[in-house]
């Protein structure tokens, strides 16, 4: 005679957990984006203030955002330089400074 043991595990809270994880991930992304914005505004070269004030964060989706200058056509030249002007990066260094905290926040979410 053989016995068969069946174990059934139900997790009725999956939709709630999915929503919670999505919200926490969205919060982490937006915090990182606003932190990058603030850091970039602190270090961007300042002449008229036009470039600094154009740096904005925009939420693109539930877990995506963009940070950068809006409607300032010379912003890329400041970040990367030209053959006449040295680069004065402000966005990439800001993102690199925020990266460790963002990774840590996402790792905490993954532990739930």
PyMOL CGO cylinders between C-alpha atoms (Angstrom):
from pymol import cmd
from pymol.cgo import CYLINDER

trace = [
    CYLINDER, 0.00, 0.00, 0.00, 1.29, 3.44, -0.84, 0.3, 1, 1, 1, 1, 1, 1,
    CYLINDER, 1.29, 3.44, -0.84, 0.25, 6.62, 0.80, 0.3, 1, 1, 1, 1, 1, 1,
    CYLINDER, 0.25, 6.62, 0.80, 0.04, 9.90, -0.99, 0.3, 1, 1, 1, 1, 1, 1,
    CYLINDER, 0.04, 9.90, -0.99, 0.47, 13.11, 0.88, 0.3, 1, 1, 1, 1, 1, 1,
    CYLINDER, 0.47, 13.11, 0.88, -0.64, 16.33, -0.77, 0.3, 1, 1, 1, 1, 1, 1,
    CYLINDER, -0.64, 16.33, -0.77, 0.24, 19.68, 0.66, 0.3, 1, 1, 1, 1, 1, 1,
    CYLINDER, 0.24, 19.68, 0.66, -1.63, 22.67, -0.61, 0.3, 1, 1, 1, 1, 1, 1,
    CYLINDER, -1.63, 22.67, -0.61, -0.34, 26.12, 0.13, 0.3, 1, 1, 1, 1, 1, 1,
    CYLINDER, -0.34, 26.12, 0.13, -2.61, 29.04, -0.48, 0.3, 1, 1, 1, 1, 1, 1,
    CYLINDER, -2.61, 29.04, -0.48, -1.45, 32.59, -0.44, 0.3, 1, 1, 1, 1, 1, 1,
    CYLINDER, -1.45, 32.59, -0.44, -4.55, 34.71, -0.63, 0.3, 1, 1, 1, 1, 1, 1,
    CYLINDER, -4.55, 34.71, -0.63, -2.67, 37.96, -0.11, 0.3, 1, 1, 1, 1, 1, 1,
    CYLINDER, -2.67, 37.96, -0.11, -0.74, 37.85, -3.41, 0.3, 1, 1, 1, 1, 1, 1,
    CYLINDER, -0.74, 37.85, -3.41, -2.64, 40.75, -5.05, 0.3, 1, 1, 1, 1, 1, 1,
    CYLINDER, -2.64, 40.75, -5.05, -2.10, 42.89, -1.94, 0.3, 1, 1, 1, 1, 1, 1,
    CYLINDER, -2.10, 42.89, -1.94, 1.59, 41.96, -1.81, 0.3, 1, 1, 1, 1, 1, 1,
    CYLINDER, 1.59, 41.96, -1.81, 2.01, 42.71, -5.50, 0.3, 1, 1, 1, 1, 1, 1,
    CYLINDER, 2.01, 42.71, -5.50, 0.47, 46.14, -4.99, 0.3, 1, 1, 1, 1, 1, 1,
    CYLINDER, 0.47, 46.14, -4.99, 2.66, 46.80, -1.96, 0.3, 1, 1, 1, 1, 1, 1,
    CYLINDER, 2.66, 46.80, -1.96, 5.84, 45.80, -3.81, 0.3, 1, 1, 1, 1, 1, 1,
    CYLINDER, 5.84, 45.80, -3.81, 4.89, 47.92, -6.80, 0.3, 1, 1, 1, 1, 1, 1,
    CYLINDER, 4.89, 47.92, -6.80, 4.22, 50.93, -4.57, 0.3, 1, 1, 1, 1, 1, 1,
    CYLINDER, 4.22, 50.93, -4.57, 7.49, 50.52, -2.69, 0.3, 1, 1, 1, 1, 1, 1,
    CYLINDER, 7.49, 50.52, -2.69, 9.44, 50.14, -5.93, 0.3, 1, 1, 1, 1, 1, 1,
    CYLINDER, 9.44, 50.14, -5.93, 7.74, 53.23, -7.35, 0.3, 1, 1, 1, 1, 1, 1,
    CYLINDER, 7.74, 53.23, -7.35, 8.57, 55.17, -4.19, 0.3, 1, 1, 1, 1, 1, 1,
    CYLINDER, 8.57, 55.17, -4.19, 12.22, 54.07, -4.39, 0.3, 1, 1, 1, 1, 1, 1,
    CYLINDER, 12.22, 54.07, -4.39, 12.48, 55.07, -8.06, 0.3, 1, 1, 1, 1, 1, 1,
    CYLINDER, 12.48, 55.07, -8.06, 10.92, 58.48, -7.45, 0.3, 1, 1, 1, 1, 1, 1,
    CYLINDER, 10.92, 58.48, -7.45, 13.09, 59.15, -4.39, 0.3, 1, 1, 1, 1, 1, 1,
    CYLINDER, 13.09, 59.15, -4.39, 16.19, 58.31, -6.40, 0.3, 1, 1, 1, 1, 1, 1,
    CYLINDER, 16.19, 58.31, -6.40, 15.03, 60.51, -9.27, 0.3, 1, 1, 1, 1, 1, 1,
    CYLINDER, 15.03, 60.51, -9.27, 14.38, 63.50, -7.00, 0.3, 1, 1, 1, 1, 1, 1,
    CYLINDER, 14.38, 63.50, -7.00, 17.71, 62.91, -5.26, 0.3, 1, 1, 1, 1, 1, 1,
    CYLINDER, 17.71, 62.91, -5.26, 19.46, 62.94, -8.64, 0.3, 1, 1, 1, 1, 1, 1,
    CYLINDER, 19.46, 62.94, -8.64, 17.62, 66.13, -9.56, 0.3, 1, 1, 1, 1, 1, 1,
    CYLINDER, 17.62, 66.13, -9.56, 18.73, 67.82, -6.35, 0.3, 1, 1, 1, 1, 1, 1,
    CYLINDER, 18.73, 67.82, -6.35, 22.33, 66.69, -6.68, 0.3, 1, 1, 1, 1, 1, 1,
    CYLINDER, 22.33, 66.69, -6.68, 22.47, 67.78, -10.32, 0.3, 1, 1, 1, 1, 1, 1,
    CYLINDER, 22.47, 67.78, -10.32, 21.07, 71.22, -9.46, 0.3, 1, 1, 1, 1, 1, 1,
    CYLINDER, 21.07, 71.22, -9.46, 23.73, 71.58, -6.77, 0.3, 1, 1, 1, 1, 1, 1,
    CYLINDER, 23.73, 71.58, -6.77, 26.65, 70.98, -9.14, 0.3, 1, 1, 1, 1, 1, 1,
    CYLINDER, 26.65, 70.98, -9.14, 25.44, 72.20, -12.55, 0.3, 1, 1, 1, 1, 1, 1,
    CYLINDER, 25.44, 72.20, -12.55, 27.49, 75.14, -13.87, 0.3, 1, 1, 1, 1, 1, 1,
    CYLINDER, 27.49, 75.14, -13.87, 25.60, 78.33, -13.14, 0.3, 1, 1, 1, 1, 1, 1,
    CYLINDER, 25.60, 78.33, -13.14, 25.55, 81.33, -15.44, 0.3, 1, 1, 1, 1, 1, 1,
    CYLINDER, 25.55, 81.33, -15.44, 22.00, 82.55, -15.90, 0.3, 1, 1, 1, 1, 1, 1,
    CYLINDER, 22.00, 82.55, -15.90, 20.34, 79.78, -13.90, 0.3, 1, 1, 1, 1, 1, 1,
    CYLINDER, 20.34, 79.78, -13.90, 18.37, 78.65, -16.94, 0.3, 1, 1, 1, 1, 1, 1,
    CYLINDER, 18.37, 78.65, -16.94, 20.00, 75.21, -17.10, 0.3, 1, 1, 1, 1, 1, 1,
    CYLINDER, 20.00, 75.21, -17.10, 19.71, 74.69, -13.35, 0.3, 1, 1, 1, 1, 1, 1,
    CYLINDER, 19.71, 74.69, -13.35, 16.02, 75.57, -13.26, 0.3, 1, 1, 1, 1, 1, 1,
    CYLINDER, 16.02, 75.57, -13.26, 15.29, 73.36, -16.29, 0.3, 1, 1, 1, 1, 1, 1,
    CYLINDER, 15.29, 73.36, -16.29, 16.41, 70.18, -14.51, 0.3, 1, 1, 1, 1, 1, 1,
    CYLINDER, 16.41, 70.18, -14.51, 13.23, 68.35, -13.61, 0.3, 1, 1, 1, 1, 1, 1,
    CYLINDER, 13.23, 68.35, -13.61, 12.00, 64.90, -12.67, 0.3, 1, 1, 1, 1, 1, 1,
    CYLINDER, 12.00, 64.90, -12.67, 9.14, 63.34, -14.59, 0.3, 1, 1, 1, 1, 1, 1,
    CYLINDER, 9.14, 63.34, -14.59, 7.47, 60.07, -13.65, 0.3, 1, 1, 1, 1, 1, 1,
    CYLINDER, 7.47, 60.07, -13.65, 7.15, 58.05, -16.85, 0.3, 1, 1, 1, 1, 1, 1,
    CYLINDER, 7.15, 58.05, -16.85, 5.41, 54.96, -15.48, 0.3, 1, 1, 1, 1, 1, 1,
    CYLINDER, 5.41, 54.96, -15.48, 4.81, 53.02, -12.29, 0.3, 1, 1, 1, 1, 1, 1,
    CYLINDER, 4.81, 53.02, -12.29, 8.51, 52.29, -11.80, 0.3, 1, 1, 1, 1, 1, 1,
    CYLINDER, 8.51, 52.29, -11.80, 10.24, 54.63, -14.20, 0.3, 1, 1, 1, 1, 1, 1,
    CYLINDER, 10.24, 54.63, -14.20, 11.23, 58.26, -14.19, 0.3, 1, 1, 1, 1, 1, 1,
    CYLINDER, 11.23, 58.26, -14.19, 13.43, 60.60, -16.18, 0.3, 1, 1, 1, 1, 1, 1,
    CYLINDER, 13.43, 60.60, -16.18, 15.59, 63.36, -14.78, 0.3, 1, 1, 1, 1, 1, 1,
    CYLINDER, 15.59, 63.36, -14.78, 17.11, 66.03, -16.90, 0.3, 1, 1, 1, 1, 1, 1,
    CYLINDER, 17.11, 66.03, -16.90, 16.95, 69.44, -18.40, 0.3, 1, 1, 1, 1, 1, 1,
    CYLINDER, 16.95, 69.44, -18.40, 13.75, 70.30, -20.22, 0.3, 1, 1, 1, 1, 1, 1,
    CYLINDER, 13.75, 70.30, -20.22, 13.84, 72.56, -23.26, 0.3, 1, 1, 1, 1, 1, 1,
    CYLINDER, 13.84, 72.56, -23.26, 17.46, 73.68, -22.91, 0.3, 1, 1, 1, 1, 1, 1,
    CYLINDER, 17.46, 73.68, -22.91, 19.22, 72.78, -26.13, 0.3, 1, 1, 1, 1, 1, 1,
    CYLINDER, 19.22, 72.78, -26.13, 22.76, 73.38, -24.86, 0.3, 1, 1, 1, 1, 1, 1,
    CYLINDER, 22.76, 73.38, -24.86, 22.44, 71.05, -21.84, 0.3, 1, 1, 1, 1, 1, 1,
    CYLINDER, 22.44, 71.05, -21.84, 24.10, 68.13, -23.65, 0.3, 1, 1, 1, 1, 1, 1,
    CYLINDER, 24.10, 68.13, -23.65, 27.08, 70.33, -24.53, 0.3, 1, 1, 1, 1, 1, 1,
    CYLINDER, 27.08, 70.33, -24.53, 27.59, 71.20, -20.88, 0.3, 1, 1, 1, 1, 1, 1,
    CYLINDER, 27.59, 71.20, -20.88, 27.36, 67.53, -19.83, 0.3, 1, 1, 1, 1, 1, 1,
    CYLINDER, 27.36, 67.53, -19.83, 29.63, 66.12, -22.56, 0.3, 1, 1, 1, 1, 1, 1,
    CYLINDER, 29.63, 66.12, -22.56, 31.57, 69.15, -23.81, 0.3, 1, 1, 1, 1, 1, 1,
    CYLINDER, 31.57, 69.15, -23.81, 32.39, 70.17, -27.35, 0.3, 1, 1, 1, 1, 1, 1,
    CYLINDER, 32.39, 70.17, -27.35, 35.59, 70.62, -29.27, 0.3, 1, 1, 1, 1, 1, 1,
    CYLINDER, 35.59, 70.62, -29.27, 35.64, 74.20, -27.99, 0.3, 1, 1, 1, 1, 1, 1,
    CYLINDER, 35.64, 74.20, -27.99, 34.49, 73.58, -24.43, 0.3, 1, 1, 1, 1, 1, 1,
    CYLINDER, 34.49, 73.58, -24.43, 35.46, 70.99, -21.84, 0.3, 1, 1, 1, 1, 1, 1,
    CYLINDER, 35.46, 70.99, -21.84, 32.76, 68.76, -20.41, 0.3, 1, 1, 1, 1, 1, 1,
    CYLINDER, 32.76, 68.76, -20.41, 31.23, 69.81, -17.11, 0.3, 1, 1, 1, 1, 1, 1,
    CYLINDER, 31.23, 69.81, -17.11, 29.16, 66.76, -16.16, 0.3, 1, 1, 1, 1, 1, 1,
    CYLINDER, 29.16, 66.76, -16.16, 26.36, 67.27, -13.68, 0.3, 1, 1, 1, 1, 1, 1,
    CYLINDER, 26.36, 67.27, -13.68, 23.78, 64.52, -14.35, 0.3, 1, 1, 1, 1, 1, 1,
    CYLINDER, 23.78, 64.52, -14.35, 26.04, 61.48, -14.54, 0.3, 1, 1, 1, 1, 1, 1,
    CYLINDER, 26.04, 61.48, -14.54, 27.90, 62.30, -11.31, 0.3, 1, 1, 1, 1, 1, 1,
    CYLINDER, 27.90, 62.30, -11.31, 24.59, 62.97, -9.56, 0.3, 1, 1, 1, 1, 1, 1,
    CYLINDER, 24.59, 62.97, -9.56, 23.23, 59.59, -10.68, 0.3, 1, 1, 1, 1, 1, 1,
    CYLINDER, 23.23, 59.59, -10.68, 26.41, 57.83, -9.57, 0.3, 1, 1, 1, 1, 1, 1,
    CYLINDER, 26.41, 57.83, -9.57, 26.17, 59.39, -6.10, 0.3, 1, 1, 1, 1, 1, 1,
    CYLINDER, 26.17, 59.39, -6.10, 22.55, 58.25, -5.73, 0.3, 1, 1, 1, 1, 1, 1,
    CYLINDER, 22.55, 58.25, -5.73, 23.11, 54.74, -7.13, 0.3, 1, 1, 1, 1, 1, 1,
    CYLINDER, 23.11, 54.74, -7.13, 24.22, 53.00, -3.86, 0.3, 1, 1, 1, 1, 1, 1,
    CYLINDER, 24.22, 53.00, -3.86, 21.18, 54.22, -1.91, 0.3, 1, 1, 1, 1, 1, 1,
    CYLINDER, 21.18, 54.22, -1.91, 18.84, 53.25, -4.74, 0.3, 1, 1, 1, 1, 1, 1,
    CYLINDER, 18.84, 53.25, -4.74, 20.33, 49.76, -4.99, 0.3, 1, 1, 1, 1, 1, 1,
    CYLINDER, 20.33, 49.76, -4.99, 20.04, 49.34, -1.22, 0.3, 1, 1, 1, 1, 1, 1,
    CYLINDER, 20.04, 49.34, -1.22, 16.39, 50.43, -1.31, 0.3, 1, 1, 1, 1, 1, 1,
    CYLINDER, 16.39, 50.43, -1.31, 15.56, 47.98, -4.09, 0.3, 1, 1, 1, 1, 1, 1,
    CYLINDER, 15.56, 47.98, -4.09, 17.37, 45.17, -2.25, 0.3, 1, 1, 1, 1, 1, 1,
    CYLINDER, 17.37, 45.17, -2.25, 15.23, 45.87, 0.83, 0.3, 1, 1, 1, 1, 1, 1,
    CYLINDER, 15.23, 45.87, 0.83, 12.10, 45.59, -1.27, 0.3, 1, 1, 1, 1, 1, 1,
    CYLINDER, 12.10, 45.59, -1.27, 13.31, 42.26, -2.67, 0.3, 1, 1, 1, 1, 1, 1,
    CYLINDER, 13.31, 42.26, -2.67, 13.60, 40.87, 0.87, 0.3, 1, 1, 1, 1, 1, 1,
    CYLINDER, 13.60, 40.87, 0.87, 9.86, 41.11, 1.52, 0.3, 1, 1, 1, 1, 1, 1,
]
cmd.load_cgo(trace, "trace")
